[in-house]
Amino acid sequence: MKNKIVLLSVLLASLPAAADWNQAYFRGTANDWQSESMVKVKPNHWQIVKKFNTGDGNNPPSFKVDRFGDWSENYPINNYVVDPNKTYEINFYDDTNTVIVHEKLPFDMRDETMYFVFLDRFYDGDSSNNTSTGANMYSADKSDFKKYFGGDLKGLTAKLDYLHDMGITAIWITPPADNINVPDSRGGAGYHGYWGRDFFKVDEHLGTVDDFKALKKKMDSYGMKLVLDYAPNHSNPDDEGEFGALYKNGVRLADYNNDSSGYYHRNGAIAANGQDWEWDDAWAVRNKTLFNLTDFDQRKGGPARQYLIDGAKFWVDLGVDAIRIDAVKHMDKEFIQDFTGQINAYAKQSQGKDFYFFGEWMDSGADATGSNFASIDFANTSGSALLDFGLRNTIENALLGHHGTGMYAINNYMKLRDQKFTSSDWQVIFLDNHDAPRLSTVLRSDATNFGPGKDKWGGRQSIPFAQDRVELGLALIMTSRGIPCIYYGTEHYAANFTTNGFGQQGNDPYNREMMPSFDKTTPAYQMIKKLSKLRKESFAIQQGSYIERWISNDVLVYERNAGDDVVVVAMNLGNSTSVNAINLGLANGTYDNVLGGDQVVVANGSATFNLDQNEVIVLHTKN
């Protein structure tokens, strides 16, 4: 994970008026002070990207903006100084005579819109691999949710057009590594990818290495980043199936009962024999087995550490751009620091690119307490960001209308994120995932004992009302600080009300249904498309500050601000209302709602927002 990008905003007070600018030229130490045309990206907005190395003599790297490109006018008086050995995006606005400079990193996820694909449940592009290890691990009628449904790499490749059109720019896939070849005692298969047996092979149900390469090639043609889900905490069950069998490119290395080299911990399971206190004990959580999944011993100098690092390098060589690390709570931070450091260095050396990491720490967030409190330090110091479960839970409660929640809670959490996380804009924000009931399920359910601990109740909302609430939630994560991630099917309001063996409605495995549709006309799909475009265009959305501008328990108006780039978002959970927000960073003018419909007039930093229930208005600076 990278450091925060510095924003430099400077005023060119002596430059000529806007009407005089037919072209803008860059001159600086980056091009030996030669005249170089800047690109006009919008009316009155010019841009160029330049890498600055050393300065000029004893002077630091610097540049000027030149109107004619021939030094015929003596302006500006001062150079604009930047740091050496960095690349910058230089933006010049001729109507306000302003230069804004952003450091441009070689790899940056903060302008991406990520989509989480459950590979086996997305699309079947090759039916020949459905029964690769026997029909007893495949559910042809898609009724047995613990078996393979047939989705694969070719299926994802075939549907990239659908995702590209929606504005998706990064795809997180469930682990494609080879999983166990026999079902567990309940007939379940490793359809999910988290029962790994060989981290150096593609699972035969998902396809081949060539299929993986073909996927990556097509994604590259669309400018999409591929995010690998990687599970270095464990292999597969230690008490059934293949009993923790571990291979390296087909060569057997160990299993739980035959482990002379010490790949695995042998400390028993967390909270075994009723010792529930172990869930809050750091040593037990990190050195004992999570349920019955054979726990890697990632000690420094041990064989498992090298195996896991080399396994990740295998996928780096296949072109993955980022890694989501499964179950980081259950591994030592020192191992994750070593893992992220080595993989990042390897990617730089072999591929010439930087890497991004984010991890899964269940129920982590800026409001973490108890055993999860360490997740904040982890996010700030491990080299890996985190999935922000705290924000997800806060949004879900507000959309449900639970007592004591609402826009106050969301706004307070947004501010807390900036206090607790060194870089809140690097954390991954989301509404749905594969470890909790889908948001549409929760909002529509009439259950009274909902959630992992059965401590929630369903929203009992009508289908249209729940869909509006999903869209409001999507708008919130798409315009907040952080990297938004859409769970497959959310754009179609996917929901499942089946109760699992633990009495949890709509939870694992019933939040992992086959992709319901590839229709591009749903309001949620169209909203994601519009807001992903905004994310690409707006530095304020990518990295700007979060500022509350109007707040009640039902209504929130907030601003994302990065100098001349300003986005204002207004949303309403309650009955139709009008609110007047002041001190907005938007210039005077009439603004179209990015999402369509309303226009809003801004005068002297003030604007009135007329909001129906569940409505969202998004305004962006006019350049």
N, C-alpha and C positions, 0 to 999 in steps of 0.2 A: 504494500500500500504506500502511496506517495504522500508527501507533505502537502499542506494547503498551498494552492496557487495564490500568488500575491497579485492584487489588482492595483495598478497605478493609474490615477486619474489626474490629468493636468490640463490647465486652461491655456489656450493659445490666444492671449488677449489681443495681440497685434496683427492677427491674420485678417485678410480682407473679408468682406461680407459674402454671404452664401451665394448670391447671384453671380459672383465673379468666378466660381470654381467650375470649370469645364473638365478639369483633370486634376489629380493630385499625384505628387511624386514623392518617393522615399529617397532619402540620402542618409548614409551613415557609415559607421565603421564596418558594418556587416557586408558592405559592397564597395569599400574603399571610396566612399563619398561620391559614387557615380549616380546619375539620375536613373531612377527605376519607377515605372508606372505602378500606381496602386490600383486595385480592382474595385470598381463600383459595384457594391453588392445590393444597395437600395438607394433610393433618392437621398442625396446628401450624406451618404455613408460610404467611405472608402476603406479598403482593407489590404494588408499584406502580411505574410508570415516570413520572418527572417531569423536566422540563427546568428547570434553574436558570440564571437570568440574573444580575442584580446581587444584592448582598446587602441587608441591612436597615440603612439608615443607613451608619455606618462599619464595620459588621460584615460578614463574608463570608457567602455563601450557606450556609444550614444548615437542619436539620429536626429534628423530634422524632417519636417514636412515642407515641401517646396511646391509652389503653385504652378510655375511654368517649367520647372526642371532645368533652368539655365542660370540660376542664382541672380536673376535680374532684379529681384527685390530682396531687401535685407530683412528677412523674417524667418522663423522667430528669432528673438535675440539670443535665447539660451538653447543649448542642446537638451535632449531628453535622455537621461542617463539610465542604463539598465545594467543588470549583472552579467559578468562574463560567462561563457560556456553554457548559455541557455538559449532556447528558441522561444520567440514571442510572436503572438498575434497582435498586430498593431491596427487599431481602428481609429479612423479620423472622421468626425462629423462636421461638415463644413457649415451647417446652419447654426451650430452653437460654438464653432471653433474649439472643439474639444478633442483631445487624444486620450484614448483608453487602451492600456496595454495589458494583455493577459499572458502569463507564461504558458506556453503550450508544451505539454508533456508528450513524450513518445507514445505513451499508452495511458488512456484516461477513460474510465468507465462512466464518468459522471454525466455524460450527455447521452448515454445509452438508455434504451427501453428494453428490459430483459423479459423473456418469456420462458416459463418452466415447463418443459415437455416431459411427460411420463412416457418414455419411449414405447413400452409395450402397450400403452393405452391410447396412442395417438392415431396412427394410421398403418394399416397392413399393406406394405408395398411389395411383399414377396411371400406368398402363402407357402412356398416350398420349405421354409424354415420353421413353420409353426409347430411341427412335431419332431424337432431335431433330436430330442432325447426321449421320445415316446409320447403317445397320445395321452398318457395318464398325467402329464404336466400341462396339457393344453385344454382349454374350454372352448370348444367350437361354437357353442351358442352364447358365449360370453355371460354365463350365469354363475360360474364358480369364480368369485373374485380373488381367490388365492392361487389361481393358475394363470398361465400365459393366455393373452387374448389375441396376440398376433402382430401387434405394432412393432415396427423395426426401423432401421436406419434408412432403408429405401423409402419407407413410408414418409418419414420426415423430409427427406430430400424432395419427394414428389409434392409436398405441401409447402415448400418454402415460399412459393409465390403468394400463397394466402397470408403467411406471416409477414413477408416483405411489404405487401400492400397495406397491412394493418399498421406498419411503421415500426415493427419489431427490428431491433438492431443487434441484439445479443440473445442467444438461445442457451439456456441451461438444460442439459439432458441428464436424466437419471443414469447411474453408473453403467457404462457399456461393457465393463470387464466381465470375464467369464464367471458365471455363478454355478452353484451345485447342480448336479445332473440327476439327483433323486429327490422325490418329494419328502416333506417332513411327515411326522406321524399323523397330522391332520390333513394330509394330501396337498399341502401348500408347496409352491415352487418359488424360485428366486426371480419371479417376474419383475420385481422392483429393483433388482440390481445390488441389494445390500447384503447378499450372502456370497461374497466373493470367494473364489477358489484359485483363480489365476489372474493376477493383476496385469499380466503381459499378453493377454489375448482378448479378442472381442467375443462376447457371448454368441454362441451359434444361433440362438433364437432371434438375435438382433441383426445378424448379418456377418460380414467379413471385414477385414482390414481395408480391402478395396472399396467396400461400401462406405466405410468411414471416410476414406480419402475423397470419395465422390461427393459425399455430403459437405465436407470441408471446402472442396473446390467450388461448389455452387454457392456456399455461404460467402466465400471470399469475393465471388463475382458481384454479390449484393452488398458487400461491405459489412457483413454481419460477423460478430464475434461468437466463438463457440466456447461455452463454459462447461467444463467437465465436472461431474459429481464424483468425488473420490472419498472412499471410506477407509481411512487408515487406522481406525480404532479396533477393528475386528475383522475376522473372516466369516465363517459360517457356523451354524450351531455345533456345540461341542458334545451334545448328548444324543444326537440322532442324525439322519441324513448321511453326510460324508464326514461327520465328527471332526470338523475343523481342518479338513484336508487342504493343504496349500501347495500350489504348483508355481513354477516359473517357466513360462512358455512350454508347458506340457510336461516338464520334469518335476516329479513329486519331491517336495522338500520336507514336509512334516505333516502331522495331524495332532490333535490334542493328546492322544494316547501314545504317540511316538514322536517325541520332540527333544531329541538329545542335544540339539544345538541351542535350544532356548528361544524359540520364536514367540512363545506364548507365556502370559502370566498363568499362575496356577494357584490363585488366592481365593477361589470360590466366587459365588455370584453376589452382587450388591444386594443387601437387605435380605439375604437368605435366612431361613429359620426365624422369620418375624423380626429381624433386626432393622426395622424401617429407619432408624436414626442414621443408618449408613448413607442414605440419600443426601444427607447434609454433611457428611464427612468427606473432606477433600481427598484423603488418601484412598478410601474405599471406592469412591466414585472413579478415580483414575487408575486404580490397580486391580480392581475386581471386575468380574464379567458382567456386562450389561445384559440382563436377562440370561439367555443361554448362548450368546454369541461369543465365540472363542476370542479372547482378548489378547491383542498383540502386546508384547513387552518391547516398547520402543526405546529402551535404555540406550544411552550413548555407547557406541562400539558394538552393540548387539546386532545379530543378523536381521532382525525384523526392521530396524530403522533403515538399514541400507536397502533392504528389499523394497520397502515402501517408497523411498526416495527414487530408487531406480525405476520402480513401476510408474511413478508420475512422469519421469523423464521419457518413458516409452510413449506416453500420450502427448507430451510436448513435441516430440519428434513427428507425431501425426498431425500437429498443427493447432492443438487447443490453445486458447488465448487467456483463459482464466480457470481457476479451480474453486469449486465450492467444497469445503472440508466438512464431512459428516461428523457429528458427535464430538465436537471439540471440547466440550465440558469434560469428557472422559479421558483426556490425554494431557500430559504435562505441557505447560506453556513452553518450556525449554525445547521440547521436541518440535512443537509447531514453529517456533522461531527458527530452528535449524532447518526444518522442512521448507518453509517459505523462502528463507535466505538462499538455500542451495538451488531450489527450483528457479527462482528469479535469476540467479547468476547463470544457471545453465541455459535458460531461455535467451538471455542477453548474448551469451557466447555463441550458441548454436543457431539461434534464429534472429538475433539482432533486435529483440523486442523485450519490453518489460512485461510483468505479469500482475494480475490482480487476484487476490484471494479473499473469500469471505466464508465464514463458518456457521455451523448450526449449533447454538447453545440454547436448548429449549428454555423458553420463558425468560430469556435474557432481555435486557433493555436498559434504558437510562434510569428506570425506576426499580432496578433489580435490588433485592434484599436477600438476606439469609445466604444460602449456599450459592445463589446466583450473583451475589454482589461482585464476585471476582470477575464476572464477565465484562464489566466496564474496564477494568485494568487490562484484560485480555484484548479487548477491541482497540485499546490505545497503544499497546506495546508488543503485541505478538507478531505483527506483520500481516495479520488477517483481520479484515472487518467482520461484522456479524450481521446475521438476519435480525432485524429489530422486532422481536416478538412483543415488546412492551408497547410499541406504537400500534401494532396489529390489534392487540387486545383492547387498547384504548379506543380505537376506531370502531371495533365490533360492538363494544358496550354502548357507545354513543349512537350507533345506527340502530341498535336494539331498543334504545330508549330506557335503559336500565336506570333506576333511581340513583341520583348523584353523579350521573355522567352527562356528557353533552359537549358542547363546544368549549366550555371552560376547561374541561378535562383535556381535550385535544390540544388547545392552545397552551395550557400549562406543560403538557408533555413535550410539545415542540420546543419550548424554551428550555426545558430540562435537558433535552438531547444536546443542545448547544453548550450547556454547562458541563455535562458529564463526558461527552465524547470529544476527543481531541479534534476529530474531523467528522462531524455528523453527516456531511455530504458524501462520505464514502460508505456509510452503512446501507444495507439493502432493506428496502421497505416494501411491504406486501400486505395483501388482504387474505389470501388463501394459500394453503400448501397441502402437502400429502400427509401431514401429521395432525390435522385438526379438521373438524367438519367444515365443509364449504360455507362461505358467508351466506349464499342463497339458502342453503339448508337451515342455518341458524335463524335467519330472518323469518322464514316461512313456517318453521316448526311449531307445533303445539306442545312439545315435550316440556316437562317441568324439571327434568334432571339431566341437563345438557352439559356437554364439555367433558374433557379428560377426567376431571374429578367429579363430574355430575353436579356441579355447583352453579349452573346457569339454567335459565329457562328460555324457551324459544320465543321469537317475536310475534308469532301468530299473524304475520302481515300478509296481505293479499299479494298475489303474484305481481301485478303492476306496481304496487307500492314497494315491494321488496326489490324489484328491478331498478326502480328509481334510486333506492338507497344504495344498491351496488354501484350504480353510476356515480353517485356522490362520493362514495369511497374511492373509486378509481380516480376521480378528479383530484381527490386529496393526495393520494400517493404519487400521482403523476406531476404534481406541482409543488411538492414539499422537498426539503433538503434530503438527499439520499438517492439511491439508485432503485427505481421502481421495478418490481418483478410481478408479472401477471401469470397466475397459474392457469394451465391449459383448461379451456372450457369456461372460464369466468366470463369471457366476452359473450357467452351464450347462457349465462345465469344457471350453470349446471347445479343440480341439487339431487341428493339421494337421501331418503328417509329410512333406510334399512338400519336396524340396530345390530351391532356386532356382538361378539361373544362376551364382551366386557360390559354390555348394557349401554353402550355409547351410540347414539343415533347419528348416522351419517359419517362416522369416523372410520379409520383404517379397518378394512380395505374399501369401504363404500364411498370414500372420497377419491377413488381412483378408477372411475368408470371410463369406458371408451369415449373418446372425443365425440360429443353429441352432434356436432355440425361443423361445416366449413362455410356457412352462410356469412356473407360480408355486410349484411344490411342491418344487423342489430344496432340499436343505439349505443350499446357498450363498445362494440367493435369500432363504430365511427368516432366515438369519443377518444378511444385509445389512439386512433389514427391521427386525429387533430392534435392531441396533446403530445404525441411523440414527435410530430413535426415542430411543435413549439419548443420541445426540449432540445432539439438539434439547433434551433435558431437562437435560443436565448441563453446567454451566459448567466443571467440572473437566476433562471431556473436551475441551471447546472450547478452553480456554486455561490449564488448571491445570498445575502443575509435574509433572515426571516423576521418580519416586523408585524406585530398585531396592529390593525388599524380600527377595528370595531369588533366588540365582543358582547354576546349575551349567551344564555345557555342554548339558544336555538341557532343563532347567527354568528358566523365568523367571517371577518374580512381581514385578509392578510396580504402583505406585500413581500415580493422577492426582489431584492434591490442589488444591482451591481453597476453603480454609476449611472450612465445614460440608459442602461438597459433595465427596465422596470416591468414587472408583472404584478397585477393585482387580482386576487381571487376572492370572490364573495360566495358564500353558500348558506343555505337555510334548511334546518331540520324541522322547523315548526310551521305554523300557519302562515299564509301569505302576509308579507310585511314590507315596509320600506325603511331603509336605514341610511343615514348620511355619514359617510366616512370622511375624515379630514386628514390633513398633513400627508396626502398621497404624493408619491414621487413622480407621478405622471404629469406631463406638460398639459397645458390647456388644449382642449379639443374634444371632438366626438369620437368615441371608440366603439368598434364593433366587438361583440362577444366572440372570442375565438371559437366557442362551441356553437355559435349561430344564434339567431334570434335577436335578443336585446341590443340596443345601443345605449351607451352611458356617456353623459356629458361631464367632463372634468373642467372645473373653473377654480383657479387659485388653490389647487390642491384639495378641492372638495368635490365629492360626487355622491349622488343619490342612487342607491341600488334598490330596484323594485324586484323582490324575490318571492316567487311562488314556493310552496313547500317542496323540498328536495331539489330545488333549482340551484345551478352553479353558473356563475358568470366569471369569465376569465378575460382580463384586458391586458394588452401588451403594448409597450412603447411604440409610437409611430415615428419611424426615422425617415 
